[in-house]
Amino acid sequence: MYGPKTEVYVYKVGMGEWEKLILDKTSEYQGGVKSFSLCSIGLKTYLTGGVMVSNNTPLQSVFEVNHGNMLVLKKKKNMLGKRYGHCSACVKGVLYVMGGFAHQDKPREPT
């Protein structure tokens, strides 16, 4: 079952262990989104787009993860259009979002 997942799984490479953390209640992102993309630029990571699990609505939202506190995401300016199932790449300090879909993600819906 899908739902607003607020768990963050952390893999400690040097130790070979997994840990489960929970998003901070002050985080502007509280889960409930699938098919988003993540990309890092320096000490920041950006979560772009996705689809709301509750109603299959595509998003154009952008959230910033600060590596100082990865459990608090901050809302940034929206992308120019809705996008999910896309990829993102960071090149020379610029975030590129490519591919994906923008229609409502419903079964048997034409793309």
N, C-alpha and C positions, 0 to 999 in steps of 0.2 A: 504494500500500500504506500502511495506517495503521501507526503505531508510536509509541513514546514520543518525540515531537518536543521537543527541548530547545532548538531555535533560537528566537530572538526577533528578529523583523525590526523595525528602527527606521527610521522615515522622518524625515529632518531637513527640516522644512518650509521653513525659510529657505534651505537649500541645494538642495532638490529632489533629494536623494540618499537611497538606501536603504543600510542597513548590516545585516549579520547578526552577532548576538551569541549566546552560548551561556549557558544557565542555569548558575549557580554550582553546584558539586557539593555545597555545604552547603545549598542550597535544599530546603525540605521538599516542594516540588512539582517533579516531574521529568518532566512530560508524560504522554503515554499517555491523555489525556482529550479527548473531543470534546463538542460541543454544550453548553458551559458559558456563563456570562454574566460580563461585567465591568462594574463601576461604580466611579466615583471619588467620594470624599468628601474634599475638601481635598487634602492631599498623600499620601493613601493610596488605593489601588485594590483592590477586592475581587473575587476570582474565586470564583463560586459554582456548586455542583453540577456537572453534566455526566455523561458515560457513560464508563466504562472501555473503552477500545478492545479490550483483550485478551479480555474476556469479556462485553461488553454490559451490565454491571451499572450501574444508575443510582447516583449519589452524592449525599450530603447535605453534602459537605465545603465548607469555606470557607478560602481562602488570602488573606493580605494582602500586597500589594505596596507596599513603601516606596519612594517616589520618590527617596530618597537612594541606594538600591542596588536597581534594578529587576530584577536577576538573582537575587535571593534572596527567595523567597516563604516566608512563615511561616504555619503551620497555625493556624487559629482555631477557636472552638467551632462544631460542626456546626450546620446548619440543623435545623429541627424535623422535616423530612421530606426524602426524596430528590426531586431535581428536575433535569430536563435539557430543553433546547430552550425554556427560559424566558427572560424578560427581567428585568432589574433596574433600579431607578431609585433615585436618591439625592435626597431632599427634606428640607431643613432638618436635615441631619446624620443622617438615618435611612435605612437601606438597605431597600428593598422588593423582594421577589422575587415575580413573578406569572406565571401561565400555565405552560406546559410540560407535561411528562409525568413519570411516576414508575414506569412498568412497565419490564420488561427489554426493551431495544431489539433485538429479533430480527425477522428477516423474517417477514411474514404473522402477526405476533402481534397479537391484538385489543387495541385501546387501551381 
